[in-house]
Amino acid sequence: MKIYIRAASNISPQQTFKESAFPFQAVEYTGNILKAIEPDYKDIIDAKAVRRMSRIVKMGVAAALECLKDAGEECPGAIITGTAYGCLADTDNFLIGMIEQSEGMLSPTAFIQSTHNTAGAQIALILQCNGYNNTFVNGGFSFENALLDAIMLLHEEEVTNVLAGSIDELIGLSHAVLSRFRLYKRLPISNLDLLSSASKGTVAGEGAAFFLLSSRSSTDDLARLEGVAIFYKPENTAEMANNIITFLADHELNITDIDLVITGKNGDIKNDAHYDRLKETIFTKNELINYKHLCGDYPTSVSFAVWLAAYIIKTGKIPTGAGYEVSEENKLGRILICNNYQNLHHSLVLISA
Amino acid sequence: MQKYNKDMPVFVAGLGMISAIGNNVAECISALEEGRAGIGDVSYLNTVHRGEIPVAEVKQSNHELSLLARLPGRISRTALLGMIAAREALDSAAIETLSGLRTGLISANTVGGMDKSEQFFIDFLPDHAKGKLKDVFYHECAASTRLVADQLGIRNYVTTISTACSSSANAIMHGARLIKHGMLDVVVAGGADALTKFTLNGFNTLMILDRAYCKPFDDDRNGLNLGEGAGYVVLVSEKVAELMKSEVVCRLSGYCNTNDAYHQTASSPDGKGSYLAMSGALENSGLTPSDIGYINLHGTGTQNNDLAEGTAIKRLFDSCYPPMSSTKSFTGHTLGASGGIEAVFSSLSVKSGFIYPNLRFHTRMRELPFVPESVFSKDESVKHVLSNSFGFGGSCSSLIFSKVEG
């Protein structure tokens, strides 16, 4: 069975939202926080509904609704969301209120919205979709699990399309906590220089991206989702190199069949060395590009890369350099996304024409 | 993934649980048989609501749990509970060795390591340089799952699902599908949730916590009692079942996940999502309502849930009502663990014909023609059991467990 990406929508720290958003001119940030550029939600979500939603839910719902609009689909067969941290702002709001007011006089709103499946539920509610609805909360694999579940559902042939996506937000308190774990750069840096910084740490990001995946082709498809694989805690780069070769072999492909590799370089010297070694060993003849300097690093950032890959396949325009100037049009057959989060969660996503 | 086989049987080979009524499956079943509820005053959770809101706590301190779990006591209570139940499930499955078998852990929870995070925040909020980092290290939902997976040596497929109170039913359904897709041979699936101040206060603001012991499906019901615990089943493929030294418990014969699409927290009055989940699970298993020998109700004890669920049951089972009960009258509502815990009860209902009582039932709901069971009984003729799990966000899932003939 072939799986087609009929539409993709992405709210990120770049100007990626709406269908004419690729190619885009990279937005420059200084510092270690890349916040999403949010659209005017009133144009997308019913004004009454939008007032009740928190920021992350608005981002998720807007990305989902825009994706469905592009796809010309009113109610998908299933809705699957991946999120590592869920609705952080609501969780923190309720937690802070609870501590400051010694468990008294709390409003239920933040608690209600803090549930991890809030975005998926709101999408179903707005669309009146009674179908399958699931939320994976699996750290750096949350989005990949959503994609894998979507692929399984399509193979089960009870539905012909699935809306799958991811949401994760960056808030002040989570940034403060994660900074103490030394995840981020200590000195201000331009995101456009991030990947040549040769120091420890990355920059924090966030985003919401949704995809309409279908088992039926249409003339408007962006690309095909050919495969997804996840690898928890591989021993070293050599093991990952073997995983990549095996994954491609499972799809009857060789490394030379891959026209473009999108890597998970994030500016952290140790993290990026992994991709340099892969380039020296298996990707010697492949063209490689990066994306995390544009959206920041967060557990579900692979959705940004899948969105990017789908549009590169569709337009044939390959962004080069940190600023994402695009090349002349190419004919690309296959793009491999090769990512990891925190060296715990490694994943591969194969997107093809 | 090309190997999906809808008709491939999925067997339940092992069970494990811990809850307010016992530290393992045998203790919990004894409590059900003897009519002993686990609900009472708060004794472990450090909350101002002690003495005011009854809860169903696991009767062990974190230190005592850490000894049972063989894990450090400083980690989240959710991970400790999960470890104890998941290990019991895997041990009881009598699978000689997992080596050579593709094994997964699909675990659910609703608030991850919140019990530790809410401690961390007390110091962290006034000064962001303060608070012990180890208390927030396991905050995200996936962290508890990873701890358990690492301890059990499960690496092939590890994931976490969070869909509010239906979370662990969805974990079990996902596990069964992974087997039917030929991706895994053995799956430990279920969920864990520790009681936290966050959830206690959250449900309190919604004004759905009963100040007395809950009365599911009673006309005078006043809300739910929160509980905590963990429950897991071990699902295996036919190939693994044949290799096992002992008999399997039962078969997971059907499942369905739907969305009510009505309101963020409330169920639709006609229980549309519940109806679709139950009828979908029946269709998935190839059964009809009259085949069901017992229903383990979601039955939280809130006005809204019991009316929606009951109305959906009335529509689907009209004139052939099987015995039914809410075991939440014993365990409290264990949120992300409830689907796992109730899957354990449902599996044993199929295997041994147990019909569990619905405690404190007194008056039939005026809207419904049926009443829940009040006493523990045994009915060997039970062949199929339906287990319901419904949650916030309109998330509705039903599972069906069936007797293995022969």
Interface residues (C-beta under 8 A of the other chain):
Chain A: M1 I79 A84 Y85 G86 T91 F94 L95 I96 M98 I99 E100 S102 E103 G104 L106 S107 P108 F111 I112 Q113 S114 T115 H116 N117 T118 G120 A121 Q122 A124 L125 L127 Q128 C129 N130 G131 Y132 N133 N134 T135 F136 V137 N138 G139 F141 S142 N145 D149 I151 M152 H155 E156 L173 A176 V177 R180 F181 Y232 K233
Chain B: M1 Q2 Y4 K6 T47 V48 H49 T110 G112 S117 E118 F121 I122 F124 L125 H128 A129 L133 V136 E140 C141 A142 A143 T145 R146 R155 V158 T159 T160 I161 S162 T163 A164 N170 H174 R177 L178 H181 K197 F198 N201 G202 F203 N204 T205 L206 N257 T258 N259 D260 A261 Y262 H263 Q264 T265 K272 G273 L276 G391 F392 G393 G394 S395
